[in-house]
Amino acid sequence: MQFYKTSHDLCPMLQEETIEDANTVGGLFGPPYDPYSNMYNPGWTNYPNFGYVSQPQTWLPPQSDPEPGMSLEDMIKELVSNTQEFQRSTQASIQKMKSQMSQLASSISRLEAQDEIE
């Protein structure tokens, strides 16, 4: 096996590592970068939004007022009217589905009869 000598191996100055060299390199960059290091304010420890303790809920949602123009009797009449309209619509849909089911049953009976003939 053959070993090749590099320029690092040939130069004795490069082989010596000193603490001064390491300190010089470390000194080039200055103190570690911490953008928030000088922003601590002791008064913030008791600020309610910065604490880790859950605060009781003090906000209450606004209450909605009923429409000013409708009395209770009018609201009940409207509810009855809407319910009746919904029932009529539902009954019409059920009748339409019954008709479609009858058509499907007739079609299936015809297909079964054709299969028996053949």
C-alpha positions in Angstrom: 0.0 0.0 0.0 1.4 3.4 -1.0 0.9 6.5 1.1 1.0 9.9 -0.6 2.3 12.9 1.3 0.1 16.0 1.2 1.3 19.5 1.7 0.0 19.3 5.3 2.3 16.4 5.9 5.4 18.1 4.4 5.1 21.5 6.2 5.9 21.3 10.0 4.1 24.7 10.6 0.8 23.2 9.5 1.3 20.2 11.8 1.5 22.3 14.9 -1.8 23.3 16.3 -1.7 25.8 19.1 -4.3 27.1 21.5 -3.6 30.7 20.3 -4.7 29.7 16.8 -7.9 28.3 18.1 -8.6 31.3 20.2 -7.9 33.6 17.3 -10.5 31.8 15.2 -13.0 31.9 18.0 -12.4 35.6 18.6 -13.2 36.5 15.0 -16.9 35.9 15.4 -17.5 37.7 18.6 -20.1 36.7 21.2 -22.8 34.2 20.2 -25.7 35.7 18.4 -28.8 36.0 20.5 -31.3 38.6 19.3 -33.4 38.4 22.5 -30.6 38.5 25.1 -31.1 42.1 26.1 -34.9 42.2 25.9 -35.7 40.6 29.3 -37.9 42.9 31.4 -38.6 41.7 35.0 -41.9 43.5 34.9 -43.2 41.0 32.3 -43.3 38.2 34.8 -46.7 39.3 36.2 -48.1 40.3 32.8 -51.3 38.2 32.3 -50.7 37.3 28.6 -47.1 36.1 29.2 -47.8 33.8 32.1 -47.9 30.0 32.0 -50.9 29.8 34.4 -54.3 29.6 32.8 -56.3 32.7 33.4 -60.1 32.5 34.0 -62.3 33.3 31.0 -63.7 36.8 31.5 -65.1 37.4 28.0 -68.8 36.5 27.5 -70.2 36.2 24.0 -72.8 38.8 23.0 -76.4 37.6 23.5 -78.6 37.9 20.5 -81.9 39.7 20.9 -85.0 38.3 19.2 -86.2 40.3 16.2 -88.1 43.3 17.4 -91.0 43.0 14.9 -92.1 39.5 15.7 -94.2 38.5 18.6 -94.2 35.0 20.0 -97.5 34.3 18.3 -96.1 35.4 14.9 -93.1 33.2 15.4 -95.3 30.2 16.1 -97.5 30.9 13.1 -94.3 31.0 10.9 -93.0 27.8 12.4 -96.3 26.0 11.7 -96.4 27.3 8.1 -92.8 26.2 7.5 -93.5 22.8 9.0 -96.5 22.3 6.8 -94.6 23.3 3.7 -91.8 20.9 4.6 -94.4 18.1 5.1 -96.0 18.7 1.7 -92.5 18.7 0.0 -91.6 15.5 1.8 -94.9 13.8 0.8 -94.3 14.8 -2.8 -90.8 13.3 -2.7 -92.1 10.1 -1.2 -94.8 9.8 -3.9 -92.2 10.4 -6.6 -89.9 7.7 -5.1 -92.9 5.2 -5.0 -93.6 5.8 -8.7 -89.9 5.3 -9.5 -89.8 2.1 -7.5 -92.9 0.8 -9.3 -91.2 1.5 -12.7 -88.1 -0.3 -11.5 -90.1 -3.3 -10.4 -91.9 -3.4 -13.7 -88.7 -3.2 -15.6 -87.2 -6.0 -13.5 -90.3 -8.2 -14.1 -90.1 -7.7 -17.8 -86.3 -8.6 -17.9 -87.0 -11.7 -15.8 -89.8 -12.7 -18.1 -87.5 -12.3 -21.2 -84.9 -14.4 -19.5 -87.4 -17.2 -18.9 -88.6 -17.1 -22.6 -85.1 -17.4 -24.0 
